[in-house]
């Protein structure tokens, strides 16, 4: 066996899947999906075929041509990769798998009606990055394998569905949807009878462009939408206030798409729709093609949340069109996208806003390099993640060090030349998955001599931050850092200094304050500027993190409230870490453990795992 990815059982000697046809029956009462998956291979294969699964019950595998069973086996559970499904083939180019998900699927969060905005209907959504698609359907769950797919989602008629795919139809279920052999199977249920039960509808979707499995996505619930541009609708639960606020926040999306096309070439995905998910969504955004997922915390009321949209839009070129071959090369997705995002922001929102973005990223990079001081492997761009769960080492390093690397190349050859290089890079590798070596070879062949001016090996394989990385410079950025330094001496910013500040300015200011200031200073700052009450979670969480570090217990009620109302890991990780890290803070540790016990079921499974790791490390 020759694995092609440290996080997958897929074998390099086996043909890759090119298309998957899915029929998914959603049973909200049991938080389960009963399903079939028809896998089409790039070539006929004889012998064992290796697939990834996690928390799936495999009922049977058949030859779709002859309807005869195919022998299969499921390995014991690997704590990172899940279970290895092997199917015995005899010159087969396709196979049909009958399976069910489980309530413990790491990709799926099932929300009961009380956990939704309107508290009437249930909701379910996916988060498949990095290696969680295998808990929704059997697949070669590696970004090296790009697939097209079609899907039929059988759901209660009161609900609707969206996917990272083109919507084809909404109709009543018919018996012809399900292969005739789909009668009572080894699990004891009759799939055909389930499928055609009363009160159900089928939503059909088609994805005709090949994507890595981690970009497979759906959400099912009581959904509404608003039109915000010729290529963009904003969806959320059908709550007018949420939909209207989101439409205002993201009104400039079409302008951003246009600027992206000017910088990086044609937008290849037709639609750029947005779905604002419930607060439990664990990330700021997820770049699922045609249907970007967003946390509601990006709706800030001042359009600054559009920066997250700019990042997910930039993925349409770097990440979705060109994809890292494995997570060892994750920087190829995120470093390029962070660079592209800031170029879009610079044009649409101005250079000062882009510089603040870079400055916040610079701070985050330094903090995460320090976080990995005992394991410097994960301060590299090209990493070795053999035996490592990618969720455990997720950080700003691939984003911000990757950005710094590309920014260094831009400074060396000039922006016009780098822009031409980027367009050629995207046109050359679109709809392909590549690794760091392929990028470096392309760079050296298209920018002759670059390796003499920029130490490419140091940047990609060296640890820490290279000496030719660059902290941004602007009048506004420098002023904010200066005001943060003055706070150390007991001086707060004057009202005139902060009159025009938005959340990003406050975030940068707070993140550059010393963690050891007096509690009285924190109280005075908040009394003047009400930062603990900010509607911008970037500001609120930065302030609360500072308050915890100063043992300013007056704010622990707000800390608990925040941890219970949002599930975004960007906020959970620093707040839980601040509560439980270090010695001599038993009250804080007890608080962190209690709040997690009470809030756990409201977090996505990925976020649950991250918080559990933090508590295990520090308790």
C-alpha positions in Angstrom: 0.0 0.0 0.0 1.3 3.4 -1.0 -0.7 6.2 0.7 -1.0 9.4 -1.1 -1.9 11.4 1.9 -1.0 11.1 5.6 -4.6 11.6 6.6 -6.2 9.1 4.2 -6.3 5.4 3.5 -6.5 6.1 -0.3 -3.8 4.2 -2.2 -1.8 5.7 -5.0 -2.0 2.5 -7.0 -5.8 2.6 -7.1 -7.9 4.7 -9.6 -9.4 7.8 -8.1 -13.1 8.5 -7.9 -14.2 11.0 -10.5 -18.0 11.2 -9.7 -20.3 10.4 -6.8 -24.1 10.2 -7.0 -25.7 10.4 -3.6 -29.2 9.8 -2.3 -29.5 11.1 1.2 -32.6 10.5 3.5 -32.5 12.9 6.5 -34.0 11.4 9.7 -34.0 14.3 12.1 -35.5 12.2 14.9 -32.4 10.1 15.1 -29.8 12.6 13.8 -29.0 10.2 11.1 -28.8 10.1 7.3 -29.6 6.8 5.5 -28.0 6.9 2.1 -26.6 5.4 -1.1 -23.4 6.4 -2.9 -22.6 5.4 -6.4 -18.9 5.9 -7.0 -17.5 6.1 -10.5 -13.8 5.4 -10.9 -11.3 6.8 -13.4 -10.6 3.3 -14.7 -11.7 -0.3 -14.1 -10.0 -1.9 -11.1 -9.3 -5.4 -10.0 -8.4 -6.0 -6.3 -8.9 -4.1 -3.2 -10.2 -0.5 -3.3 -9.4 1.7 -0.3 -11.9 4.2 1.0 -12.1 6.5 4.0 -15.0 6.4 6.5 -15.7 7.6 10.0 -18.7 6.8 12.2 -20.5 5.2 9.2 -22.5 2.0 9.2 -21.8 0.2 5.9 -24.8 -2.0 5.2 -23.8 -3.5 1.8 -21.8 -2.8 -1.4 -23.1 -4.0 -4.7 -22.1 -4.0 -8.4 -24.6 -1.5 -9.9 -24.6 -3.4 -13.2 -25.4 -6.9 -12.0 -26.9 -6.0 -8.6 -24.7 -8.6 -7.0 -22.9 -8.0 -3.6 -19.3 -7.1 -3.5 -17.2 -8.3 -0.6 -16.0 -5.5 1.8 -14.4 -5.1 5.2 -14.1 -2.3 7.7 -11.0 -1.9 9.8 -10.9 -1.0 13.5 -11.1 2.7 14.2 -7.9 4.8 13.8 -8.2 7.8 16.1 -7.3 10.3 13.3 -8.2 8.6 10.0 -11.3 6.7 11.1 -12.1 3.3 9.6 -10.5 1.8 6.4 -13.2 0.5 4.1 -11.9 -2.0 1.5 -14.0 -3.3 -1.3 -13.0 -6.3 -3.5 -13.5 -5.5 -7.2 -13.1 -7.5 -10.4 -12.6 -5.2 -13.3 -15.2 -2.8 -11.9 -15.4 0.9 -12.7 -18.2 1.7 -10.3 -19.7 0.5 -7.0 -22.9 1.3 -5.0 -22.6 1.6 -1.3 -25.5 1.5 1.2 -24.7 3.2 4.5 -26.0 5.3 7.4 -24.3 8.1 9.2 -24.3 8.3 13.0 -25.1 11.0 15.5 -21.4 11.2 16.2 -20.5 12.2 12.7 -17.7 14.8 13.0 -18.9 16.8 10.0 -22.5 17.1 10.9 -24.2 19.3 13.5 -27.8 18.5 14.1 -29.7 21.4 15.8 -32.9 20.8 17.6 -35.7 23.5 17.2 -34.8 25.2 20.5 -31.2 25.7 19.2 -32.4 27.6 16.1 -33.4 31.3 15.7 -37.2 30.6 15.3 -37.2 27.5 17.5 -39.8 25.8 15.3 -37.9 23.4 12.9 -34.6 21.5 13.2 -31.5 22.4 11.3 -28.4 20.4 10.1 -25.2 21.5 8.3 -21.8 20.1 7.4 -18.3 21.2 8.0 -16.1 18.8 6.0 -12.7 20.5 6.1 -10.1 19.1 6.8 -10.9 15.4 6.9 -14.5 15.1 7.9 -16.2 14.4 4.5 -15.6 10.7 5.3 -18.2 11.0 8.2 -20.9 11.9 5.6 -20.2 9.4 2.8 -17.4 6.9 2.0 -14.8 8.5 -0.2 -11.1 8.9 -0.9 -11.0 11.8 1.5 -7.9 13.6 0.3 -7.7 16.9 -1.6 -5.6 15.0 -4.1 -8.8 13.4 -5.3 -11.1 15.8 -7.1 -14.7 14.7 -7.7 -17.9 15.9 -9.4 -21.1 14.9 -7.8 -24.9 14.9 -7.9 -27.1 14.6 -4.9 -30.7 14.0 -4.0 -31.7 15.2 -0.5 -34.9 13.7 0.9 -36.1 16.1 3.6 -39.3 17.1 5.4 -41.5 19.3 3.2 -41.4 22.2 5.6 -37.6 22.6 5.1 -35.4 23.5 2.2 -31.7 22.7 1.3 -28.7 24.4 -0.1 -25.5 22.8 -1.3 -22.1 23.6 -2.7 -23.6 22.8 -6.1 -26.1 24.0 -8.7 -29.7 23.6 -7.5 -31.5 21.5 -10.2 -35.0 20.8 -8.8 -37.4 20.5 -5.8 -40.1 17.9 -6.2 -41.9 15.0 -4.6 -39.9 11.8 -4.1 -40.6 9.0 -6.6 -39.7 5.3 -6.5 -37.4 5.7 -9.4 -35.0 7.8 -7.3 -33.9 4.7 -5.5 -32.2 1.6 -7.0 -34.7 -1.3 -7.0 -32.4 -3.4 -4.8 -32.8 -0.8 -2.0 -35.3 -2.9 0.0 -34.9 -4.1 3.6 -31.1 -4.4 4.1 -28.8 -5.5 6.9 -29.8 -2.6 9.1 -33.4 -3.7 9.1 -35.0 -0.7 7.3 -36.6 -0.5 4.0 -34.9 2.4 2.1 -37.5 2.5 -0.6 -40.4 2.9 1.9 -38.5 5.6 3.8 -37.8 7.5 0.6 -41.4 7.7 -0.6 -43.0 8.4 2.8 -45.6 11.2 2.9 -44.6 14.7 3.9 -41.2 14.6 2.2 -39.6 16.5 -0.7 -36.5 15.9 -2.7 -34.0 18.6 -3.5 -31.7 17.9 -6.4 -28.2 19.3 -6.9 -25.4 18.9 -9.4 -21.7 19.9 -9.1 -20.1 19.7 -12.5 -16.7 21.1 -11.6 -14.3 18.7 -9.8 -13.7 19.7 -6.2 -11.8 18.1 -3.3 -14.1 16.2 -0.9 -13.6 18.8 1.9 -15.6 21.3 -0.2 -18.7 19.1 -0.2 -21.3 20.9 1.8 -25.0 21.2 2.6 -27.4 22.8 5.0 -31.0 21.8 5.6 -33.5 23.9 7.6 -36.1 26.6 7.4 -34.2 28.9 5.0 -34.9 32.3 3.5 -32.8 34.6 1.3 -32.2 38.1 0.0 -30.8 39.1 -3.4 -27.7 41.2 -3.0 -26.2 41.1 -6.5 -26.5 39.4 -9.9 -24.4 36.5 -8.8 -25.2 36.5 -5.1 -28.0 35.6 -2.7 -27.6 35.7 1.1 -29.3 32.8 2.9 -30.0 32.2 6.5 -32.7 30.8 8.7 -35.9 32.6 7.7 -35.7 35.4 10.1 -36.2 38.8 8.5 -33.9 40.7 10.9 -31.0 38.3 10.2 -31.5 38.3 6.5 -31.8 42.1 6.2 -28.7 42.7 8.4 -26.7 40.2 6.3 -27.9 41.8 3.0 -26.7 45.2 4.2 -23.4 43.9 5.5 -22.6 42.1 2.2 -24.1 44.6 -0.2 -20.7 45.2 -1.8 -20.1 41.5 -2.8 -20.5 42.0 -6.6 -17.8 44.7 -6.5 -15.5 42.4 -4.8 -16.1 39.6 -7.3 -15.3 42.1 -10.1 -12.1 43.2 -8.5 -11.1 39.5 -7.9 -11.6 38.8 -11.6 -9.4 41.8 -12.6 -6.7 40.5 -10.3 -6.9 36.8 -10.7 -8.9 36.0 -13.9 -12.4 34.7 -14.6 -14.7 33.6 -11.7 -15.3 29.9 -12.7 -18.1 29.0 -10.3 -21.1 30.9 -11.8 -22.8 31.7 -8.4 -21.3 33.2 -5.2 -24.1 32.7 -2.7 -23.7 33.1 1.0 -25.3 31.2 3.9 -25.2 32.7 7.4 -25.3 29.7 9.7 -26.4 29.5 13.4 -23.9 30.8 16.0 -22.5 27.3 16.5 -20.6 27.3 13.2 -17.0 26.7 14.2 -15.2 29.0 11.7 -15.5 32.6 10.4 -16.3 31.3 7.0 -15.9 28.2 4.8 -15.3 28.6 1.1 -17.6 26.0 -0.3 -17.9 26.8 -4.0 -21.2 28.4 -5.0 -22.4 28.4 -1.3 -20.0 30.0 1.2 -20.8 29.3 4.8 -20.5 32.2 7.3 -20.7 32.7 11.1 -23.3 35.3 12.1 -20.5 37.0 14.1 -19.3 38.6 10.8 -22.5 40.7 10.7 -21.1 43.8 12.4 -23.3 46.5 11.0 -20.5 48.5 9.5 -19.7 46.3 6.4 -16.3 45.4 8.0 -17.5 41.8 8.1 -17.2 41.8 4.3 -13.5 41.1 4.9 -14.3 37.5 5.8 -16.4 37.4 2.6 -13.3 38.7 0.7 -11.3 35.9 2.1 -13.8 33.2 1.1 -14.2 34.8 -2.3 -10.4 34.7 -2.9 -10.6 31.0 -2.2 -12.6 30.8 -5.5 -9.2 31.0 -7.2 -6.7 29.9 -4.6 -7.9 26.8 -2.7 -11.0 25.9 -4.8 -9.5 26.2 -8.3 -5.9 25.3 -7.1 -5.9 23.0 -4.1 -3.2 21.8 -1.7 -2.5 18.1 -2.5 -2.5 17.2 1.2 -2.7 19.2 4.5 1.1 19.1 4.7 0.9 21.9 2.0 -2.1 23.8 3.5 -0.3 27.1 3.1 -0.9 26.9 -0.6 -4.6 27.3 0.1 -4.5 29.8 2.9 -1.3 31.8 2.3 -2.4 32.6 -1.3 -5.9 33.3 -0.2 -4.8 35.7 2.6 -2.7 37.5 0.0 -5.5 37.6 -2.5 -8.0 38.8 0.2 -5.8 41.7 1.1 -5.4 42.8 -2.5 -9.2 42.8 -2.8 -9.7 44.7 0.4 -7.0 47.2 -0.6 -9.0 48.1 -3.8 -12.5 48.0 -2.2 -11.9 49.4 1.3 -8.6 51.2 1.0 -4.9 50.7 1.8 -5.3 51.7 5.4 -7.8 48.9 6.0 -5.6 46.4 4.2 -2.6 47.4 6.4 -4.6 47.0 9.6 -5.6 43.5 8.3 -1.9 42.7 7.8 -1.0 44.1 11.2 -3.6 42.0 13.0 -2.3 39.0 11.1 1.3 39.8 12.0 0.3 39.8 15.7 -1.5 36.5 15.2 1.5 34.9 13.4 3.9 35.9 16.3 1.5 34.5 18.9 1.1 31.2 17.0 4.8 30.8 16.5 5.1 31.2 20.2 2.3 28.7 20.7 4.3 26.0 18.8 7.6 26.8 20.5 7.8 23.2 21.8 7.0 21.8 18.4 8.5 24.0 15.7 7.5 21.6 12.9 4.2 23.5 12.8 5.8 26.8 12.3 7.0 25.6 8.9 5.0 26.2 5.7 5.6 22.7 4.4 4.9 20.5 7.4 4.9 16.8 8.2 1.5 15.9 9.7 2.0 12.1 9.7 0.1 10.9 12.8 -1.3 14.4 13.6 -4.9 15.5 13.5 -5.0 18.6 11.3 -7.6 20.2 13.6 -5.1 20.0 16.5 -2.5 22.1 14.7 -4.8 24.5 12.9 -3.2 28.0 13.3 -2.5 31.3 11.6 0.9 30.1 10.5 -0.1 28.8 7.0 -2.2 31.9 6.5 0.1 34.6 7.7 3.6 33.1 7.1 2.2 32.0 3.7 1.1 35.6 3.1 4.4 37.0 4.2 6.3 34.6 1.8 4.2 35.8 -1.2 4.5 39.4 -0.1 8.3 39.0 0.1 8.3 37.7 -3.5 6.1 40.6 -4.6 8.5 43.1 -3.0 11.4 41.4 -4.8 10.0 41.4 -8.3 7.5 44.2 -8.1 3.7 44.1 -8.1 3.1 44.3 -11.8 5.4 41.3 -12.4 3.9 39.4 -9.5 0.3 40.0 -10.7 1.2 38.5 -14.1 2.8 35.6 -12.3 -0.3 35.0 -10.3 -2.6 35.0 -13.3 -0.4 32.5 -15.1 -0.1 30.3 -12.0 -3.9 30.2 -11.6 -4.5 29.5 -15.3 -1.9 26.8 -15.4 -3.0 24.8 -12.3 -6.8 25.4 -12.2 -8.8 22.4 -11.2 -5.7 20.6 -10.0 -4.2 19.7 -6.7 -0.5 20.6 -6.2 2.2 20.5 -3.6 4.9 22.9 -2.4 7.6 21.5 -4.8 5.3 22.0 -7.8 4.7 25.6 -6.8 8.5 26.3 -6.3 9.4 24.7 -9.6 6.8 26.9 -11.4 8.1 29.9 -9.5 11.7 29.3 -10.5 10.9 28.6 -14.1 8.7 31.8 -14.4 10.9 34.1 -12.3 14.4 33.1 -13.2 16.9 33.7 -10.4 14.4 34.2 -7.7 16.1 31.6 -5.5 19.2 33.8 -5.5 17.3 36.8 -4.0 14.8 35.0 -1.7 15.7 31.9 0.3 12.9 29.7 -0.8 14.0 26.7 1.2 14.2 28.8 4.4 10.7 30.2 3.8 9.0 26.9 3.1 11.0 24.4 5.3 12.5 26.6 7.9 10.9 27.2 11.4 9.7 30.4 12.9 9.6 33.8 11.1 12.3 34.6 8.5 14.3 37.8 9.1 13.0 39.2 5.8 9.4 39.0 6.8 7.8 42.5 7.1 5.7 44.2 9.7 3.4 46.6 7.9 3.8 50.4 8.1 1.1 53.1 7.8 0.3 56.2 9.8 -2.8 54.7 11.3 -1.1 51.4 12.1 1.8 53.2 13.8 -0.5 55.5 15.7 -2.5 52.5 17.1 0.7 50.8 18.3 1.9 54.0 19.8 -1.4 54.4 21.8 -1.1 50.8 23.0 2.4 51.5 24.2 1.2 54.6 26.1 -1.4 52.4 27.9 1.5 50.6 29.6 2.3 54.0 31.2 -1.2 54.4 32.4 -2.5 56.7 29.6 -5.8 55.8 27.9 -6.5 56.9 24.3 -8.4 60.2 24.1 -11.9 60.4 22.6 -10.5 62.3 19.6 -8.0 59.5 19.0 -10.6 56.8 18.7 -13.5 58.8 17.2 -13.3 57.1 13.8 -12.3 53.7 15.0 -14.1 50.6 13.8 -13.8 47.1 15.2 -10.5 46.4 13.4 -8.7 49.4 15.0 -9.9 48.4 18.5 -8.9 44.8 17.9 -5.4 45.8 16.9 -5.1 48.1 19.9 -6.3 45.5 22.4 -4.1 42.8 21.0 -1.1 45.0 21.4 -1.7 45.9 25.1 0.4 44.1 27.6 -1.2 41.1 29.3 0.0 42.2 32.8 -1.6 45.6 33.2 -3.5 46.4 36.4 -7.1 45.4 36.7 -8.0 49.0 37.6 -6.7 50.0 34.2 -8.9 47.4 32.4 -11.9 48.6 34.4 -11.2 52.3 33.6 -10.8 51.5 29.9 -14.1 49.6 29.7 -15.9 52.3 31.7 -14.9 54.8 29.1 -15.4 52.8 25.9 -17.8 49.9 26.9 -15.6 47.3 25.1 -17.1 44.4 27.0 -20.4 45.3 25.5 -19.2 45.5 21.9 -21.4 43.9 19.2 -18.1 43.1 17.4 -16.9 39.8 18.8 -13.4 40.5 17.6 -13.3 43.4 20.0 -15.3 41.8 22.8 -13.2 38.6 22.9 -9.9 40.6 22.7 -11.0 42.6 25.7 -12.3 39.6 27.7 -9.1 37.7 27.0 -7.2 40.7 28.5 -9.6 40.8 31.4 -9.0 37.1 32.2 -5.2 37.5 32.0 -5.5 40.3 34.6 -7.8 38.3 36.8 -10.5 41.0 36.4 -13.3 38.7 37.7 -15.9 41.4 37.2 -16.1 40.2 33.6 -16.4 36.5 34.1 -20.2 36.6 33.7 -19.7 38.2 30.3 -17.0 35.5 29.5 -19.5 32.8 30.3 -22.2 34.4 28.3 -19.9 34.8 25.3 -18.8 31.1 25.4 -22.4 30.0 25.5 -23.7 32.1 22.7 -21.1 31.5 20.0 -19.2 28.4 18.8 -16.6 30.0 16.5 -13.2 28.5 17.4 -11.5 31.8 16.9 -13.2 32.9 20.1 -13.5 29.6 22.0 -9.8 28.8 21.7 -8.3 32.0 23.3 -11.0 32.3 26.0 -10.8 28.7 27.2 -7.0 28.8 27.0 -6.9 32.0 29.1 -9.2 30.5 31.7 -7.3 27.2 32.2 -3.7 28.0 31.3 -1.1 28.4 34.0 -1.1 27.6 37.7 -2.7 29.2 40.7 -6.0 30.1 38.9 -8.3 27.4 40.2 -11.4 29.6 40.1 -10.8 30.2 36.4 -10.2 26.5 35.7 -13.3 25.5 37.5 -15.2 28.2 35.5 -13.8 26.9 32.2 -14.7 23.3 32.9 -18.2 24.1 34.1 -19.0 26.4 31.1 -17.8 23.8 28.6 -19.9 21.1 30.3 -23.0 23.3 30.0 -22.3 24.6 26.5 -20.7 21.5 24.8 -23.9 20.3 23.0 -24.3 23.7 21.4 -20.8 23.5 19.8 -20.0 21.8 16.5 -18.2 18.4 16.9 -14.9 20.0 15.6 -15.1 22.7 18.2 -15.9 20.2 20.9 -12.7 18.4 20.1 -10.6 21.5 20.2 -11.9 22.6 23.6 -11.5 19.1 25.0 -7.8 19.2 23.9 -7.3 22.6 25.6 -8.9 21.3 28.9 -6.9 18.0 28.7 -3.6 19.9 28.3 -4.1 22.4 31.1 -6.4 20.9 33.7 
